[in-house]
Amino acid sequence: MQNILLQLDTHEIQSSLNTTVTSLIEQITPELPHATFVTDLAFIMIIGAIVTLAFFKIRQPLIIGYLFAGMLIGPLSPFWSWVLPEGAPSTDALGGVGILSNISALNLFAEIGVILLLFVIGIEFPYAKIKSIGKVAVGVGTLGLFSTLGVVFYTATVLGLGFLDALFISAALSISSTAIIVKILEELGRIKNESSILVLGILIVEDIVAVILISSLQSIALVGTISIESVLIIILVASGLIVGTFTIGIRIIPRLIDKVAAAEHREILLLSVLGVCFGYALLANIVGLSVAIGAFLAGVLVAESKSAEVAKLLSSPIKDMFVAIFFISVGALMDVSELENYILIAIVLIAVATGMKFGGNLIGNFIFRQRRGKTIRSAFTLAAPRGEFSIVIVKIGVDIGSVSAFLFPLIGIISIITAFISPFLVKTGDKIISVIEEKKDV
């Protein structure tokens, strides 16, 4: 018996595993083809729950658990590429093989997660808070972003990247991930801190600049010059939406929500606030801005109503589900099998981008004379994470054929690594502040 086992080769083991896994999937979903979104969603929820529970037990941020779960079950996971048969379903965009097959559908639900996340966060920040950090957010945000863009561009060219490759990757690495940072602050219970209000203001500024960058990069790649007209239009549209929200919208939307709440029917109130959320996200998208900006502004309007807390309680469970799908799908899209090919250049770019983002925000806060604790916390929080806009910028460059295809897995690896280190950077900032305060007391 022992000799027979020793004679089994790798192909026989893989064939056996292929048959077992395929049989298991067919038994679980006898009437549903594996390519359906329902099957993918079931695996996301089950495996996501198991993995995130494990990370919770070892006291790690849940966001890391979400990303790890996505990498484990995604179509580009080396494990599932080996276990599943070669004829298994593949994604249209990526051609991978794995448990998750309908990535396009997952991306739609992931976008819903970002919209709901920013909406619920917006409820935490009424107009008075936003107004108090406006000028500082614009100044610190633009300084940190463009200083990072410039230095990363120079570093990328030194590493041997071409002009457009360096331009797109530097633009991608100059923008912090709103979704990741907000989720980390939520998990750590610091979303209402004074420094978090400043961080969120800076993130909104960066999102607006990101839209301008995308337009400018497309113009440079296709035409060879920056379209000043398109940049000015985006700035005017963004300014118009924000001003309109805080002048007209703030007088209408909160009153309408309070009238709906007076009916004392929670389902109707939930539908009403979600209508405001997605309606504003749609409006922002129509005028060429990020849906995240629209969702956040919708949350700010709801925050001005008397029913803000009830609205937040009703919408938070829905938000949690879709946010989980968002981060798991981000992990699923990352080709970790390419890690060894790009790890060195990824580490160099992460180090430079993180250092510059930290330094730029630190200097900006000092220029605007922010308190030391607030300055250090915001700089550490904004330093590392790259995510949704970074991936979008590089993907646009790849799609129009202006940049090298390897930039997509590269930005994916960078996004994963920075998402993993971000919670620890936030905690490091807290420790440094504690040490400074202790020395001050002595």
BELZI-V744159 format. One record per residue. N is the residue number from 1. SS is DSSP state (h for helix, s for strand, l for the rest). Layout:
n=N ss=SS
n=N ss=SS
This chain:
n=1 ss=l
n=2 ss=h
n=3 ss=h
n=4 ss=h
n=5 ss=h
n=6 ss=h
n=7 ss=h
n=8 ss=l
n=9 ss=l
n=10 ss=h
n=11 ss=h
n=12 ss=h
n=13 ss=h
n=14 ss=h
n=15 ss=h
n=16 ss=h
n=17 ss=h
n=18 ss=h
n=19 ss=h
n=20 ss=h
n=21 ss=h
n=22 ss=h
n=23 ss=h
n=24 ss=h
n=25 ss=h
n=26 ss=h
n=27 ss=h
n=28 ss=h
n=29 ss=l
n=30 ss=l
n=31 ss=l
n=32 ss=l
n=33 ss=l
n=34 ss=l
n=35 ss=l
n=36 ss=l
n=37 ss=h
n=38 ss=h
n=39 ss=h
n=40 ss=h
n=41 ss=h
n=42 ss=h
n=43 ss=h
n=44 ss=h
n=45 ss=h
n=46 ss=h
n=47 ss=h
n=48 ss=h
n=49 ss=h
n=50 ss=h
n=51 ss=h
n=52 ss=h
n=53 ss=h
n=54 ss=h
n=55 ss=h
n=56 ss=h
n=57 ss=h
n=58 ss=l
n=59 ss=l
n=60 ss=l
n=61 ss=l
n=62 ss=h
n=63 ss=h
n=64 ss=h
n=65 ss=h
n=66 ss=h
n=67 ss=h
n=68 ss=h
n=69 ss=h
n=70 ss=h
n=71 ss=h
n=72 ss=h
n=73 ss=h
n=74 ss=l
n=75 ss=l
n=76 ss=l
n=77 ss=l
n=78 ss=h
n=79 ss=h
n=80 ss=h
n=81 ss=h
n=82 ss=h
n=83 ss=h
n=84 ss=l
n=85 ss=l
n=86 ss=l
n=87 ss=l
n=88 ss=l
n=89 ss=l
n=90 ss=s
n=91 ss=l
n=92 ss=l
n=93 ss=l
n=94 ss=l
n=95 ss=l
n=96 ss=l
n=97 ss=s
n=98 ss=l
n=99 ss=l
n=100 ss=l
n=101 ss=l
n=102 ss=l
n=103 ss=h
n=104 ss=h
n=105 ss=h
n=106 ss=h
n=107 ss=h
n=108 ss=h
n=109 ss=h
n=110 ss=h
n=111 ss=h
n=112 ss=h
n=113 ss=h
n=114 ss=h
n=115 ss=h
n=116 ss=h
n=117 ss=h
n=118 ss=h
n=119 ss=h
n=120 ss=h
n=121 ss=h
n=122 ss=h
n=123 ss=h
n=124 ss=l
n=125 ss=l
n=126 ss=l
n=127 ss=h
n=128 ss=h
n=129 ss=h
n=130 ss=h
n=131 ss=h
n=132 ss=h
n=133 ss=l
n=134 ss=h
n=135 ss=h
n=136 ss=h
n=137 ss=h
n=138 ss=h
n=139 ss=h
n=140 ss=h
n=141 ss=h
n=142 ss=h
n=143 ss=h
n=144 ss=h
n=145 ss=h
n=146 ss=h
n=147 ss=h
n=148 ss=h
n=149 ss=h
n=150 ss=h
n=151 ss=h
n=152 ss=h
n=153 ss=h
n=154 ss=h
n=155 ss=h
n=156 ss=h
n=157 ss=h
n=158 ss=h
n=159 ss=l
n=160 ss=l
n=161 ss=l
n=162 ss=l
n=163 ss=h
n=164 ss=h
n=165 ss=h
n=166 ss=h
n=167 ss=h
n=168 ss=h
n=169 ss=h
n=170 ss=h
n=171 ss=h
n=172 ss=h
n=173 ss=h
n=174 ss=l
n=175 ss=l
n=176 ss=l
n=177 ss=l
n=178 ss=h
n=179 ss=h
n=180 ss=h
n=181 ss=h
n=182 ss=h
n=183 ss=h
n=184 ss=h
n=185 ss=h
n=186 ss=h
n=187 ss=h
n=188 ss=l
n=189 ss=l
n=190 ss=l
n=191 ss=l
n=192 ss=l
n=193 ss=l
n=194 ss=h
n=195 ss=h
n=196 ss=h
n=197 ss=h
n=198 ss=h
n=199 ss=h
n=200 ss=h
n=201 ss=h
n=202 ss=h
n=203 ss=h
n=204 ss=h
n=205 ss=h
n=206 ss=h
n=207 ss=h
n=208 ss=h
n=209 ss=h
n=210 ss=h
n=211 ss=h
n=212 ss=h
n=213 ss=h
n=214 ss=h
n=215 ss=h
n=216 ss=h
n=217 ss=h
n=218 ss=h
n=219 ss=h
n=220 ss=h
n=221 ss=h
n=222 ss=h
n=223 ss=l
n=224 ss=l
n=225 ss=l
n=226 ss=l
n=227 ss=l
n=228 ss=h
n=229 ss=h
n=230 ss=h
n=231 ss=h
n=232 ss=h
n=233 ss=h
n=234 ss=h
n=235 ss=h
n=236 ss=h
n=237 ss=h
n=238 ss=h
n=239 ss=h
n=240 ss=h
n=241 ss=h
n=242 ss=h
n=243 ss=h
n=244 ss=h
n=245 ss=h
n=246 ss=h
n=247 ss=h
n=248 ss=h
n=249 ss=h
n=250 ss=h
n=251 ss=h
n=252 ss=h
n=253 ss=h
n=254 ss=h
n=255 ss=h
n=256 ss=h
n=257 ss=h
n=258 ss=h
n=259 ss=h
n=260 ss=h
n=261 ss=h
n=262 ss=l
n=263 ss=l
n=264 ss=l
n=265 ss=l
n=266 ss=h
n=267 ss=h
n=268 ss=h
n=269 ss=h
n=270 ss=h
n=271 ss=h
n=272 ss=h
n=273 ss=h
n=274 ss=h
n=275 ss=h
n=276 ss=h
n=277 ss=h
n=278 ss=h
n=279 ss=h
n=280 ss=h
n=281 ss=h
n=282 ss=h
n=283 ss=h
n=284 ss=h
n=285 ss=h
n=286 ss=h
n=287 ss=l
n=288 ss=l
n=289 ss=l
n=290 ss=l
n=291 ss=h
n=292 ss=h
n=293 ss=h
n=294 ss=h
n=295 ss=h
n=296 ss=h
n=297 ss=h
n=298 ss=h
n=299 ss=h
n=300 ss=h
n=301 ss=h
n=302 ss=h
n=303 ss=h
n=304 ss=l
n=305 ss=l
n=306 ss=l
n=307 ss=l
n=308 ss=h
n=309 ss=h
n=310 ss=h
n=311 ss=h
n=312 ss=h
n=313 ss=h
n=314 ss=h
n=315 ss=h
n=316 ss=h
n=317 ss=h
n=318 ss=h
n=319 ss=h
n=320 ss=h
n=321 ss=h
n=322 ss=h
n=323 ss=h
n=324 ss=h
n=325 ss=h
n=326 ss=h
n=327 ss=h
n=328 ss=h
n=329 ss=h
n=330 ss=h
n=331 ss=h
n=332 ss=h
n=333 ss=l
n=334 ss=l
n=335 ss=l
n=336 ss=h
n=337 ss=h
n=338 ss=h
n=339 ss=h
n=340 ss=h
n=341 ss=h
n=342 ss=h
n=343 ss=h
n=344 ss=h
n=345 ss=h
n=346 ss=h
n=347 ss=h
n=348 ss=h
n=349 ss=h
n=350 ss=h
n=351 ss=h
n=352 ss=h
n=353 ss=h
n=354 ss=h
n=355 ss=h
n=356 ss=h
n=357 ss=h
n=358 ss=h
n=359 ss=h
n=360 ss=h
n=361 ss=h
n=362 ss=h
n=363 ss=h
n=364 ss=h
n=365 ss=h
n=366 ss=h
n=367 ss=h
n=368 ss=l
n=369 ss=l
n=370 ss=l
n=371 ss=l
n=372 ss=h
n=373 ss=h
n=374 ss=h
n=375 ss=h
n=376 ss=h
n=377 ss=h
n=378 ss=h
n=379 ss=h
n=380 ss=h
n=381 ss=h
n=382 ss=h
n=383 ss=h
n=384 ss=l
n=385 ss=l
n=386 ss=l
n=387 ss=l
n=388 ss=h
n=389 ss=h
n=390 ss=h
n=391 ss=h
n=392 ss=h
n=393 ss=h
n=394 ss=h
n=395 ss=h
n=396 ss=h
n=397 ss=h
n=398 ss=h
n=399 ss=h
n=400 ss=l
n=401 ss=l
n=402 ss=l
n=403 ss=l
n=404 ss=l
n=405 ss=l
n=406 ss=h
n=407 ss=h
n=408 ss=h
n=409 ss=h
n=410 ss=h
n=411 ss=h
n=412 ss=h
n=413 ss=h
n=414 ss=h
n=415 ss=h
n=416 ss=h
n=417 ss=h
n=418 ss=h
n=419 ss=h
n=420 ss=h
n=421 ss=h
n=422 ss=h
n=423 ss=h
n=424 ss=h
n=425 ss=h
n=426 ss=h
n=427 ss=h
n=428 ss=h
n=429 ss=h
n=430 ss=h
n=431 ss=h
n=432 ss=h
n=433 ss=h
n=434 ss=h
n=435 ss=h
n=436 ss=h
n=437 ss=h
n=438 ss=h
n=439 ss=h
n=440 ss=h
n=441 ss=h
n=442 ss=l
